[in-house]
Amino acid sequence: MKIGFIGLGIMGEAMCSNIILKHDDTVYLFDIETEKAASLAATQMLFGRMNVELCGDHESLAEKADMIITMVPKSEHSRDVYERILPVLNESKICIDMSTIDPSVSVEIANKVKATGAQFADAPVVKSRPAAEAGKLGIYVGCDEELFPKIQPVLSYMGENVIRMGENGKGLVMKICHNALVSQIQNGVNETATLAASCGIDIMTFAEAISYGGGQNFYLDSKKAVIAKEDFKTAFSVENMHKDVHICLALAEEAGVSMPGEENAVRVYDRAMEKGYGKEDFSATIKVVREGKG
């Protein structure tokens, strides 16, 4: 099976690298920033992996590949990619969009893809760049039941925990719920760590003490050193999480669910974007809480 990968950003590059390493057939690459695809191909060939081929556009990749994987930033980008490749899709093709986008947009794309005879899955990922590099992402899948066993082996190149959540769109619903929960845990960490610091307890001591009780959480354990050093190099950006928390509120409104905790997290992310933190790691939101403590 020949695989095509579109979208080689912070996460996509690492995910695609694992496919190239572990797959025994050709992997086609395309990114609208052509230097990203060229750089990844050159790096892989330097390590003796010759199963890589660059493509000049979306359409040529989709024509050559049996399985087309996309990893792009926003709903409008996914729409654009699939509108471009729809004319070359047929019953021999499988499409997997691993982007985090609005679930309703993904279902719309799924219906258009499946109308060509091709199959479609949404398969957004959780965790950040280090897990992507290690092939240890969590992957939530929304697809027809009979498609899941066909795509699970390829998804397992990139993730160690792959779970089907239900029909098209359900993988994204789960991803949005996951990130909303993370945003609220993060906001709790930000507020309580700022209070502790104001009372003379540094972040590393705070994190150790929290680990002794029921407040222990992965976010604090993984970000305490980043916060201590104030080195907000991006593993997962403020602007990406800002997108996700807003998708969550739209989804909650559609479902008739009140989420006051998430509304507060959204306010923090809106302020972080206003302050120009969008390209920084999402842990930089603690600066918003610190700046507002007065």
Secondary structure, 3 states (H helix, E strand, C coil): CCEEEECCCHHHHHHHHHHHHHCCCCEEEECCCHHHHHHHHHHHHHCCCCCEEECCCHHHHHHHCCEEEECCCCHHHHHHHHHHHHHHCCCCCEEEECCCCCHHHHHHHHHHHHHCCCEEEECCEECCHHHHHHCCEEEEEECCCCCHHHHHHHHHHHEEEEEEEECCCHHHHHHHHHHHHHHHHHHHHHHHHHHHHHCCCCHHHHHHHHCCCCCCCHHHHHHHHHHHHCCCCCCCEHHHHHHHHHHHHHHHHHHCCCCHHHHHHHHHHHHHHHCCCCCCEHHHHHHHHHHCCC
